[in-house]
């Protein structure tokens, strides 16, 4: 099933996912180091990583919704896609709760309870990332219908007489 939202022939959702994942993971790592006695500024950096990661996560969710809505009902791909979306929504909500607490706090640093919530959110994010891989690698969601090992560049249409086939 080909992605519905593309830029220069490539699906947008996978492009947008990498930044929030990296920012959220880094935020938790910085919070852990800060809590364990690392440099004080890491709590502030973690807060801003969290802020940008949440914005990026929302953008990735919007792009992912385009592909999710295009998956045929009653398929395993639809069930996995919905689970992937719900897990990501849980991640966004958990990190947003941590962000709100830190927004109104005297310091941007996280404490033990907030870090525990972040670690749970990262666990859910790991499961969701695996589900996203399952959607693409196993179920073919977001894969160009003409994908194969000798496919032409996505920037050029296939030439007449050039093989076009499914995933090989």
C-alpha positions as a Markdown table, in Angstrom:
| # | Residue | x | y | z |
|---|---|---|---|---|
| 1 | Unk | 0.0 | 0.0 | 0.0 |
| 2 | Unk | 1.5 | 3.3 | -1.1 |
| 3 | Unk | 1.8 | 6.2 | 1.2 |
| 4 | Unk | -0.8 | 8.9 | 0.7 |
| 5 | Unk | 1.4 | 11.9 | 1.8 |
| 6 | Unk | 4.7 | 12.2 | -0.1 |
| 7 | Unk | 7.4 | 14.8 | -0.8 |
| 8 | Unk | 9.6 | 14.2 | -3.8 |
| 9 | Unk | 8.2 | 10.7 | -4.1 |
| 10 | Unk | 9.0 | 9.7 | -0.4 |
| 11 | Unk | 6.5 | 9.2 | 2.4 |
| 12 | Unk | 6.4 | 12.1 | 4.9 |
| 13 | Unk | 5.5 | 10.2 | 8.0 |
| 14 | Unk | 8.8 | 8.3 | 8.3 |
| 15 | Unk | 10.7 | 11.5 | 7.6 |
| 16 | Unk | 9.0 | 13.3 | 10.5 |
| 17 | Unk | 9.2 | 10.4 | 13.1 |
| 18 | Unk | 13.0 | 10.4 | 13.5 |
| 19 | Unk | 13.3 | 13.9 | 15.1 |
| 20 | Unk | 10.7 | 13.5 | 17.9 |
| 21 | Unk | 12.0 | 10.0 | 18.7 |
| 22 | Unk | 15.5 | 11.3 | 19.0 |
| 23 | Unk | 14.6 | 14.4 | 21.0 |
| 24 | Unk | 12.4 | 12.5 | 23.5 |
| 25 | Unk | 15.0 | 9.8 | 24.1 |
| 26 | Unk | 17.7 | 12.4 | 24.5 |
| 27 | Unk | 15.4 | 14.4 | 26.9 |
| 28 | Unk | 15.1 | 11.4 | 29.1 |
| 29 | Unk | 18.8 | 10.7 | 29.0 |
| 30 | Unk | 19.6 | 14.3 | 29.9 |
| 31 | Unk | 17.1 | 14.2 | 32.8 |
| 32 | Unk | 18.7 | 11.0 | 34.1 |
| 33 | Unk | 22.2 | 12.5 | 34.0 |
| 34 | Unk | 20.9 | 15.8 | 35.6 |
| 35 | Unk | 19.2 | 13.8 | 38.4 |
| 36 | Unk | 22.3 | 11.7 | 39.0 |
| 37 | Unk | 24.4 | 14.9 | 39.6 |
| 38 | Unk | 25.3 | 15.9 | 36.2 |
| 39 | Unk | 25.6 | 19.5 | 35.0 |
| 40 | Unk | 22.5 | 21.6 | 36.1 |
| 41 | Unk | 21.8 | 22.9 | 32.6 |
| 42 | Unk | 20.9 | 19.4 | 31.4 |
| 43 | Unk | 17.4 | 19.7 | 33.0 |
| 44 | Unk | 16.8 | 22.8 | 31.0 |
| 45 | Unk | 18.1 | 21.3 | 27.8 |
| 46 | Unk | 15.9 | 18.2 | 28.4 |
| 47 | Unk | 12.9 | 20.4 | 28.9 |
| 48 | Unk | 13.5 | 22.1 | 25.5 |
| 49 | Unk | 14.1 | 18.7 | 23.8 |
| 50 | Unk | 10.8 | 17.6 | 25.2 |
| 51 | Unk | 9.1 | 20.8 | 23.9 |
| 52 | Unk | 10.4 | 20.4 | 20.3 |
| 53 | Unk | 9.9 | 16.6 | 20.5 |
| 54 | Unk | 6.2 | 17.0 | 21.3 |
| 55 | Unk | 5.7 | 19.5 | 18.4 |
| 56 | Unk | 7.5 | 17.1 | 16.1 |
| 57 | Unk | 5.5 | 14.2 | 17.4 |
| 58 | Unk | 2.2 | 16.0 | 16.7 |
| 59 | Unk | 3.3 | 16.7 | 13.1 |
| 60 | Unk | 4.4 | 13.1 | 12.6 |
| 61 | Unk | 1.0 | 12.0 | 14.0 |
| 62 | Unk | -0.9 | 14.1 | 11.4 |
| 63 | Unk | 1.2 | 12.7 | 8.6 |
| 64 | Unk | 0.7 | 9.1 | 9.9 |
| 65 | Unk | -3.1 | 9.7 | 10.1 |
| 66 | Unk | -3.1 | 10.1 | 6.3 |
| 67 | Unk | -1.7 | 6.6 | 5.8 |
| 68 | Unk | -3.7 | 5.1 | 8.6 |
| 69 | Unk | -7.0 | 6.3 | 7.1 |
| 70 | Unk | -6.0 | 4.7 | 3.8 |
| 71 | Unk | -5.4 | 1.2 | 5.2 |
| 72 | Unk | -8.3 | -1.1 | 4.3 |
| 73 | Unk | -10.6 | -2.0 | 7.2 |
| 74 | Unk | -10.6 | -5.5 | 8.4 |
| 75 | Unk | -6.9 | -6.1 | 7.7 |
| 76 | Unk | -4.1 | -7.0 | 10.1 |
| 77 | Unk | -2.4 | -3.8 | 8.9 |
| 78 | Unk | -5.4 | -1.7 | 10.1 |
| 79 | Unk | -5.3 | -3.4 | 13.5 |
| 80 | Unk | -1.5 | -2.9 | 13.8 |
| 81 | Unk | -1.8 | 0.7 | 12.6 |
| 82 | Unk | -4.5 | 1.6 | 15.1 |
| 83 | Unk | -2.4 | 0.0 | 17.9 |
| 84 | Unk | 0.6 | 2.0 | 16.7 |
| 85 | Unk | -1.4 | 5.2 | 16.7 |
| 86 | Unk | -2.9 | 4.6 | 20.1 |
| 87 | Unk | 0.5 | 3.8 | 21.6 |
| 88 | Unk | 1.9 | 7.0 | 20.1 |
| 89 | Unk | -1.0 | 9.0 | 21.5 |
| 90 | Unk | -0.2 | 7.6 | 24.9 |
| 91 | Unk | 3.4 | 8.6 | 24.5 |
| 92 | Unk | 2.5 | 12.1 | 23.5 |
| 93 | Unk | 0.0 | 12.4 | 26.4 |
| 94 | Unk | 2.6 | 11.1 | 29.0 |
| 95 | Unk | 5.3 | 13.4 | 27.8 |
| 96 | Unk | 2.9 | 16.3 | 27.5 |
| 97 | Unk | 1.9 | 15.8 | 31.2 |
| 98 | Unk | 5.6 | 15.9 | 32.2 |
| 99 | Unk | 6.0 | 19.0 | 30.1 |
| 100 | Unk | 3.0 | 20.8 | 31.7 |
| 101 | Unk | 4.3 | 20.0 | 35.2 |
| 102 | Unk | 7.8 | 21.4 | 34.3 |
| 103 | Unk | 6.3 | 24.4 | 32.5 |
| 104 | Unk | 4.7 | 25.7 | 35.8 |
| 105 | Unk | 7.6 | 24.6 | 38.1 |
| 106 | Unk | 10.3 | 26.8 | 39.5 |
| 107 | Unk | 12.9 | 24.8 | 37.8 |
| 108 | Unk | 12.8 | 22.9 | 34.5 |
| 109 | Unk | 14.6 | 19.9 | 36.0 |
| 110 | Unk | 12.6 | 16.6 | 36.4 |
| 111 | Unk | 12.4 | 14.7 | 39.6 |
| 112 | Unk | 12.1 | 11.0 | 40.2 |
| 113 | Unk | 8.3 | 10.7 | 39.5 |
| 114 | Unk | 8.6 | 12.6 | 36.3 |
| 115 | Unk | 11.5 | 10.6 | 35.1 |
| 116 | Unk | 9.6 | 7.4 | 35.9 |
| 117 | Unk | 6.7 | 8.6 | 33.7 |
| 118 | Unk | 9.3 | 9.4 | 31.0 |
| 119 | Unk | 10.8 | 6.0 | 31.2 |
| 120 | Unk | 7.3 | 4.4 | 30.9 |
| 121 | Unk | 6.6 | 6.6 | 27.9 |
| 122 | Unk | 9.9 | 5.5 | 26.3 |
| 123 | Unk | 9.0 | 1.9 | 26.8 |
| 124 | Unk | 5.7 | 2.5 | 25.0 |
| 125 | Unk | 7.5 | 4.4 | 22.3 |
| 126 | Unk | 9.8 | 1.4 | 21.7 |
| 127 | Unk | 6.9 | -0.9 | 21.3 |
| 128 | Unk | 5.2 | 1.6 | 18.9 |
| 129 | Unk | 8.4 | 1.9 | 16.9 |
| 130 | Unk | 8.5 | -1.9 | 16.5 |
| 131 | Unk | 4.8 | -1.8 | 15.3 |
| 132 | Unk | 5.7 | 0.9 | 12.8 |
| 133 | Unk | 8.5 | -1.3 | 11.5 |
| 134 | Unk | 6.0 | -4.2 | 11.3 |
| 135 | Unk | 3.7 | -2.0 | 9.2 |
| 136 | Unk | 6.3 | -1.1 | 6.7 |
| 137 | Unk | 8.6 | -4.1 | 6.6 |
| 138 | Unk | 6.1 | -6.9 | 7.1 |
| 139 | Unk | 2.8 | -5.5 | 5.9 |
| 140 | Unk | 4.1 | -3.2 | 3.2 |
| 141 | Unk | 2.3 | 0.0 | 4.4 |
| 142 | Unk | 3.8 | 3.1 | 2.8 |
| 143 | Unk | 5.7 | 1.1 | 0.2 |
| 144 | Unk | 5.7 | 2.4 | -3.4 |
| 145 | Unk | 3.7 | 0.1 | -5.6 |
| 146 | Unk | 6.6 | 0.1 | -8.1 |
| 147 | Unk | 9.3 | -0.6 | -5.5 |
| 148 | Unk | 11.9 | -3.2 | -6.5 |
| 149 | Unk | 15.7 | -3.6 | -6.5 |
| 150 | Unk | 16.1 | -1.9 | -9.8 |
| 151 | Unk | 13.3 | 0.8 | -9.5 |
| 152 | Unk | 14.1 | 4.2 | -11.1 |
| 153 | Unk | 14.6 | 7.3 | -9.0 |
| 154 | Unk | 11.5 | 8.6 | -7.3 |
| 155 | Unk | 12.2 | 11.9 | -8.8 |
| 156 | Unk | 11.6 | 10.6 | -12.4 |
| 157 | Unk | 8.6 | 8.7 | -13.7 |
| 158 | Unk | 9.2 | 5.1 | -14.9 |
| 159 | Unk | 10.2 | 4.9 | -18.5 |
| 160 | Unk | 8.1 | 3.1 | -21.1 |
| 161 | Unk | 9.1 | -0.5 | -21.2 |
| 162 | Unk | 10.8 | -0.3 | -17.8 |
| 163 | Unk | 9.7 | -3.0 | -15.4 |
| 164 | Unk | 7.3 | -1.9 | -12.8 |
| 165 | Unk | 6.2 | -4.4 | -10.2 |
| 166 | Unk | 5.4 | -4.8 | -6.6 |
| 167 | Unk | 7.8 | -5.1 | -3.8 |
| 168 | Unk | 10.5 | -7.7 | -4.6 |
